[in-house]
Amino acid sequence: MRNELIRYLILPGWQGSGPDHWQTHWQQLLPNAQRVEQANWQHPQRSDWVAELERNVAADPTPVVLIAHSLGCITVAHWAAATSPALRSRVRGALLVAPADVERDTCAEPLRDFAPIPRQLLGFPSVLVGSSNDHAASQHRAVTLGSGWGSQTVILDQAGHINTAAGYTRWEDGFVHLYQLQSRIEEQRRQRA
């Protein structure tokens, strides 16, 4: 993204991202990366999670790239639908990994507060990475969400929920998708120039 200083905001999903989760490793590797810390990882409340993302974006005028996993992706969608255009414009893009379908019949009760999922364009470039066998969102749902949000969607084969339990710890291969996002950001910037 040229020479622009960027802040990376890491948004874990339900129950947070533990020490072996790829988000934790990325937070340590990426410059200017910080985690959006939620007050209650076990019993998430949509309004609280969205407000915390709002506070983190508003805290510093430096442009932001969001890196979300699972319920963090749904938090991004709710935030993008509700925030001001001025704050939304601080977000250069979002990498949305394994979004949790909080509208599915088998959704865990603590996540149901996040339904319904906003379907409108996010207002910034995004790449959604789903899986062909994610228990939290079918491949079809991931593609549908990506389409509604205006995301470039990539479906990994047999990647589960793209978390520690599925073997995704450091996930160096995931940086390919972050680079795809950066290319989309640059493309949008050229189109607006």
KEDRENKE-422673 format. One record per atom (N, C-alpha, C, O, CB): residue in one letter; y, x, z. Coordinates in pm, whole numbers, plus 50000, padded with zeros to 5 digits. Glycine has a CB too. Layout:
KEDRENKE-422673
AYXZ;...
//
This chain:
KEDRENKE-422673
M498835008450000;M500005000050000;M501245008850000;M502055008550092;M500004990550120;R501345016349898;R502405026049882;R502615033750011;R501645037750075;R503705019249838;N503845035850050;N504115043550172;N504615034850285;N505215039750380;N505125054550144;E504385021950275;E504845012650376;E504015013850504;E502785014250498;E504794998350322;L504695014450619;L503995014450746;L503395000650768;L504054990450748;L504945018350863;I502135000350810;I501414987650829;I500834987450969;I500364997651020;I500274985950722;R500864975851032;R500114973551156;R498864965851119;R498924956251041;R500974965651262;Y497734969751174;Y496494962451155;Y496224954551282;Y496094960351390;Y495304972051121;L496124941451269;L495784932951382;L494324928751368;L493954922251270;L496724920551391;I493514932451466;I492084929351469;I491894916351546;I492304915251662;I491264941151534;L491264906351481;L491034893251544;L489544890751557;L488914886251461;L491704882051462;P488964893451674;P487554890451695;P487314875451701;P488254867451709;P487064897051823;G486054871851697;G485664857851708;G485254854351850;G485574861451946;G484544854751613;W484544843351861;W484064838351990;W483334849452067;W482494856352010;W483134826151970;Q483634851152192;Q483044860852284;Q483514875152257;Q483014884552319;Q481544860252275;G484464876852167;G485034889952141;G484104898952062;G482984895152028;G485384896652270;S484574910952032;S483794920951960;S483524932452056;S484454939052102;S484534925951830;G482264934652086;G481874944752184;G482074958952136;G482594961152026;G480454942952221;P481674968752218;P481924982852188;P481224988052062;P481664997852003;P481514991252304;D480124981452021;D479414985951902;D479764978051776;D479254981151668;D477934985151927;H480594968151789;H480984959651675;H481854967651578;H482644976151620;H481744946851724;W481714964851450;W482504971951349;W484004970451372;W484764979751342;W482144966951210;Q484454959051426;Q485894957451450;Q486394967651553;Q487514972751541;Q486204943251497;T485574970551653;T485954980351754;T486074994151693;T487005001551724;T484944980451870;H485134997751606;H485185010751539;H486395011551446;H487095021751442;H483885013351460;W486635000951373;W487785000951282;W489085002151360;W490015008951316;W487794988251196;Q489164995551473;Q490374996251555;Q490665010751595;Q491825014751604;Q490234987451682;Q489615018451619;Q489785032451656;Q490125041251536;Q490765051751551;Q488525037551724;L489705037051417;L489895045251297;L491205042551224;L491835051851173;L488755043051203;L491615029951220;L492805026551141;L494085029951218;L494195027151337;L492775011651104;P495045035751149;P496315038751216;P497045025751251;P496985016051175;P497215047751127;N497725025651363;N498525014051405;N497685001351417;N498164990451385;N499655011751307;A496445002751463;A495584991051479;A495584986651625;A495554994851717;A494144994151432;Q495614973651644;Q495504968151779;Q494744955051773;Q494724948151670;Q496904966051841;R494114951651883;R493324939451894;R494214928251947;R495034930252036;R492094941451986;V494034916351889;V494674904451945;V493774899952059;V492694894452037;V494874892951835;E494234902352181;E493434899352301;E493644884952343;E494774880752371;E493804908952417;Q492574877452346;Q492634863452388;Q492384862452539;Q491624870452595;Q491614854952309;A493004852752604;A492844850852749;A491444846452784;A490934849852891;A493854840752801;N490804838752695;N489474833552725;N488584834552602;N488664826352511;N489554818952775;W487724844852601;W486824846952489;W485654837252491;W485084834352386;W486314861252489;Q485284832352607;Q484094823752621;Q484364809152588;Q483524802352530;Q483544824852761;H485554804352627;H485924790352606;H487244789752530;H488294786752587;H486044782752743;P487184792652400;P488414793552320;P489104780052303;P488464769752283;P488104799352184;Q490414780352311;Q491244768752283;Q492094772152162;Q492804782252161;Q492124764652407;R492034763652060;R492744766451935;R494214769551960;R494724779451908;R492614754751840;S494894761252037;S496334763252057;S496614776752122;S497604783352087;S496914751852142;D495784780952216;D495984793852282;D495744805452187;D496514814952183;D495054795152403;W494664804552109;W494344815452017;W495414816651907;W495794827751871;W492964813251954;V495874805551855;V496904805851751;V498214811251810;V498894819251745;V497124791751691;A498554807051931;A499784811751996;A499724826852020;A500744833752008;A500014804352128;E498564831952055;E498434846452079;E498604854251949;E499224864851949;E497074849752143;L498054849151840;L498284855651711;L499764855151676;L500324865051629;L497454848951600;E500394843751698;E501844842351672;E502624852951751;E503504859551696;E502334828051709;R502314854551879;R503004864451963;R502814878551909;R503754886551906;R502494863652109;N501594881551865;N501334895051814;N502064897851683;N502574908851664;N499834896951793;V502134888151595;V502864890051469;V504364891151497;V505054899351437;V502584878451371;A504864882851588;A506294882451618;A506764894551698;A507954897651698;A506634869851694;A505864901451766;A506234912151859;A506864924351793;A507544932151859;A505024916551934;D506644925951663;D507094938051595;D507344934451449;D506504927951386;D506024949751609;P508494938451394;P508794934751254;P507984942551150;P508084939551031;P510254936851228;T507204952351194;T506394960151099;T505414950851027;T504794942451091;T505624971551172;P505264952250895;P504314943850821;P502894945150875;P502514955450929;P504334947550673;V502134934350859;V500824933050921;V499734930550817;V499954923650717;V500834921651023;V498554936350842;V497324932650774;V496384927450883;V496144934250983;V496684944850693;L495864915350863;L494964909150958;L493514912450921;L493144911850804;L495184893850963;I492704916051021;I491284918651000;I490534909651097;I490434912751216;I490924933951021;A490004898551045;A489434888151129;A487924886751108;A487414889150998;A490114874751102;H487244882951215;H485814880251208;H485534866651271;H486084863451376;H484984891351280;S484684858751207;S484144846351261;S485244836451301;S485994831851215;S483264849451382;L485334833051429;L486364823551473;L487764829251454;L488724821651444;L486144819951620;G487874842451448;G489164848651418;G489674844351281;G490884842851263;G489044863751424;C488774842451184;C489164837751050;C489764823751057;C490774820850992;C487954837850954;I489144815151136;I489624801451149;I490964801351222;I491834793151192;I488594792651223;T491124810351317;T492404811851387;T493504815551287;T494604810151292;T492304822651498;V493194824851195;V494164828751093;V494574816651008;V495754814750981;V493584839751002;A493604808550967;A493914796750884;A494804786950959;A495754781650901;A492614789850840;H494504784451085;H495354775451164;H496754781151182;H497744773951171;H494724772751302;W496834794251209;W498134800651227;W498954799851098;W500124796251101;W497954815451271;A498334803150985;A499054803150857;A499584789250823;A500644787950763;A498134808150744;A498844778950863;A499274765150835;A500414760750924;A501154751550889;A498104755550851;A500574767151039;A501544762351138;A502764771251158;A503794766551207;A500874760751269;T502684783951120;T503774793151151;T504974791351058;T504904784050959;T503274807451142;S506054797851092;S507264797151009;S507084805950885;S506324815750889;S508514801651090;P507784802650776;P507714811350658;P508154825650688;P507624835050629;P508584805650546;A509104827250779;A509594840750811;A508494849150874;A508314860750837;A510804839950906;L507754843550970;L506664851151032;L505504853050936;L504894863750932;L506184844251160;R505184842650858;R504094843950761;R504384855250663;R503464862050618;R503884830650685;S505654857250629;S506014867650532;S505784881650585;S505764891250507;S507454866050490;R505614883250717;R505304896450773;R503864900550743;R503534912450747;R505534896550924;V503004890850713;V501604893850686;V501454897650539;V501724889650450;V500694881750722;R501024909950516;R500814914550379;R499494909450323;R499364907450202;R500844929850374;G498494907250411;G497204902450364;G496224901050479;G496514904950593;G496634911850258;A495054895450448;A494024893350551;A492644895950494;A492314891650384;A494104879050607;L491834903350572;L490424904950544;L489704895450638;L489794896950760;L489944920050562;L489004885750582;L488364875050659;L486854876450645;L486294873950538;L488844860950609;V486194880450753;V484774883750747;V483954873450824;V484214870750941;V484524897950804;A482964867650756;A482014858250816;A482704846850891;A482504845251011;A481084865650911;P483524838950820;P484214827950889;P483214818250951;P482164815250894;P485134820550791;A483554813351068;A482684803851139;A483014789651092;A484154785251101;A482854804951294;D482014782751042;D482204768751000;D482144759951124;D481074755551166;D481104764450894;V483304757351183;V483374749551307;V483194734551282;V483234726651375;V484704752051376;E482994730751156;E482754716751122;E481274713651102;E480904702151082;E483534713050996;R480414723851107;R478984721751084;R478364714351203;R478844715151316;R478264735351060;D477294707151174;D476594699451278;D476074708151391;D476034703751506;D475454691751217;T475674720351361;T475094729151461;T476124738051530;T475744747451601;T474034737851397;C477384735351512;C478434743551572;C478354742751724;C478164732051782;C479834738951523;A478504754251788;A478504754751935;A479684746751990;A480774747051933;A478554769451985;E479464739852097;E480484731052156;E481814738152184;E482864732452155;E479954725252285;P481824750452237;P483104756952266;P483994759252143;P485184761952157;P482854769952333;L483414758452022;L484184761251900;L484724748651833;L485534749651741;L483324768751802;R484304737151878;R484654724551810;R486144721451814;R486634713751732;R483884713151871;D486874727251910;D488324725151919;D489044730651796;D490194727051771;D488864731852046;F488384739251719;F489024745451602;F488854737151475;F489374740851369;F488444759251580;A488134725851483;A487994716751369;A489124706451376;A489584703051485;A486584709751368;P489564701551262;P489154705251126;P489784718451081;P490814722751134;P489534694051027;I489144724550985;I489614737350932;I490694734650827;I490474726750736;I488434745550871;P491864741150839;P492894739550734;P492354744150599;P491624754050591;P494164747550770;R492714736950494;R492194740050361;R493264745450265;R492944749050152;R491584727550301;Q494524746250310;Q495574750350218;Q495634765650202;Q495084773150282;Q496924745150266;L496324769750096;L496524783950070;L497134790650192;L497984784750260;L497414786049945;L496714802850219;L497204809950337;L498654814450321;L499394815250420;L496334821950365;G499054817150199;G500434821750177;G500534836950170;G501644842250166;G501324816650286;F499404843950170;F499364858350154;F497994861850096;F497054854050108;F499614865850291;P497884873650031;P496594877449971;P495504878650076;P495754882650190;P496734890649895;S494284875150036;S493164876150129;S491874878650053;S491704874849938;S493044863550214;V490964885350123;V489594887350076;V488674881650183;V488764885550299;V489294902650048;L487804872550144;L486834866650235;L485464872750204;L485014872450090;L486804851150222;V484814878150307;V483484883850292;V482514874950369;V482584874050492;V483424898750343;G481614868450297;G480594859950359;G479224865850337;G479084877050288;G480664845750303;S478214858250375;S476824862850364;S475954851650310;S476244839750329;S476294867650501;S474904855550242;S473974845650186;S473124838950293;S472484828750266;S473084852050083;N473084844550414;N472244838850519;N472934838750656;N472304841550758;N470944846550529;D474204835550657;D474964834950783;D474714821650852;D474934811050793;D476494836950756;H474244822050976;H473994809751052;H475294802351084;H475284790251109;H473254812851182;A476414809451084;A477694803351121;A478414796751004;A479324788751025;A478604813751182;A478024799950883;A478614793650763;A477724796550644;A477454808150613;A480074798850738;S477284786250577;S476454788150459;S477254795250350;S478484795650354;S475904774650407;Q476544800650254;Q477204807050141;Q478134797150072;Q479264800650037;Q476164812550041;H477684784950052;H478504774849986;H479784772150065;H480864771250006;H477694761749970;R479674770950198;R480864768450281;R481834780150276;R483044778250271;R480454765650426;A481304792450278;A482174804150271;A482954804050139;A484154806950138;A481344817250283;V482284800850029;V482944800249899;V483994789149898;V485094790949846;V481914798049785;T483654777649956;T484594766449962;T485834769950045;T486954767150004;T483914754050022;L485624776150160;L486764780250242;L487624790450167;L488854789250164;L486284786250375;G486984800350107;G487734810350032;G488554804249920;G489694808349896;G486794820649975;S487984794649851;S488704787949743;S489934780549796;S491014781549738;S487774778049671;G489764773349904;G490894766049963;G491994775150011;G493174771850000;G490414757450077;W491624786550065;W492614795950119;W493204804950013;W494164812250040;W491984804350227;G492664804649891;G493164813449785;G492634827549796;G493244836949745;G494664813649786;S491494829149863;S490914842449886;S490034846949770;S489404838749703;S490104842450016;Q490014859849747;Q488954865649665;Q487714865449754;Q487754870649865;Q489304880449614;T486634859549707;T485454857949792;T484324866949743;T484004867449625;T485004843349794;V483714873849839;V482574882649814;V481444877849906;V481654875850025;V482944897849841;I480254875949850;I479104871849930;I478104883449934;I477594887649830;I478434858849871;L477844888450055;L476854899050074;L475464892750083;L475304881850137;L477174907350201;D474484899650030;D473114894450032;D472444897450166;D472364909050208;D472304900449916;Q471964886950232;Q471174888350356;Q471884896750462;Q471274905550523;Q469824894550324;A473174894050485;A473964901850581;A474124894750715;A474804899850804;A475334904750523;G473504883050730;G473634875850856;G475084872450887;G475844868850797;G473044884050970;H475464873751012;H476824870551055;H477754882751049;H478864882551102;H476804864851197;I477284893250985;I478064905650965;I478614910251100;I479814912851115;I479224903350863;N477724911151197;N478094915451332;N477084925551383;N476204929951308;N478184903251427;T477204929251509;T476304939251567;T474844934751560;T473974942751528;T476684942051711;A474584922051590;A473204917051587;A472584918051448;A471374919351435;A473164902451634;A473414917551344;A472924918751207;A472914933251159;A472604935951043;A473794910251113;G473244942651249;G473214956751213;G474544962351164;G474584973551113;G472194958951109;Y475614954851178;Y476914959451131;Y477704965151248;Y478364957951323;Y477704947951063;T477594978451261;T478274985251371;T479504992551315;T480614987451325;T477314995151444;R479325004051260;R480495011051204;R480955004551073;R482155004351045;R480175026051180;W480054999450996;W480284992550868;W481284999650778;W482294993950737;W480764978450895;E480985012250750;E481855019950660;E481955013550522;E483005014250458;E481335034150646;D480865007150477;D480895000350347;D481924989050345;D482404985150238;D479514994750312;G482264984050461;G483264973250468;G484644977550425;G485454969150385;G483334967950608;F484914990550431;F486234995250388;F486464992450240;F487614991750196;F486385010150417;V485394991050162;V485544987250021;V486314974050011;V487164972449924;V484144985949951;H486014964750100;H486684951750097;H488134952750144;H488994945350097;H485914941650183;L488394961850237;L489784964250278;L490574970250161;L491734966850141;L489844973750401;Y489944979050084;Y490594984549965;Y490834973749860;Y491864973749793;Y489754996049905;Q489864964449846;Q490064953149754;Q491294945149796;Q492094941049712;Q488814943949750;L491424942949926;L492574935649977;L493864943249945;L494844937249901;L492454933450129;Q493864956249967;Q495054964049937;Q495424963249790;Q496604962849755;Q494854978649978;S494424962849703;S494684961249559;S495304947649529;S496224946649447;S493374962849478;R494824937249596;R495414923849578;R496864923549627;R497714917149565;R494584913249654;I497124930349737;I498494930949790;I499404937849690;I500504932949662;I498534938349926;E498954949049635;E499754956349536;E499954948049410;E501044948049352;E499074969749500;E498914941149367;E499024932549248;E500064921649270;E500894919049183;E497644926249214;Q500034915349387;Q501024904949416;Q502434910849420;Q503394904749372;Q500704898149550;R502554922649476;R503864929149484;R504404931949343;R505594929949317;R503774942449566;R503524936549253;R503954939249114;R504374926349044;R505344926248969;R502814946249034;Q503654915449069;Q503984902749006;Q505334897349051;Q506034890648974;Q502904892549035;R505704900349175;R506984895549229;R508154904349192;R509314900349204;R506894894449378;A507844916849146;A508914926449117;A509644922648988;A510574929648946;A508324940849105;
//
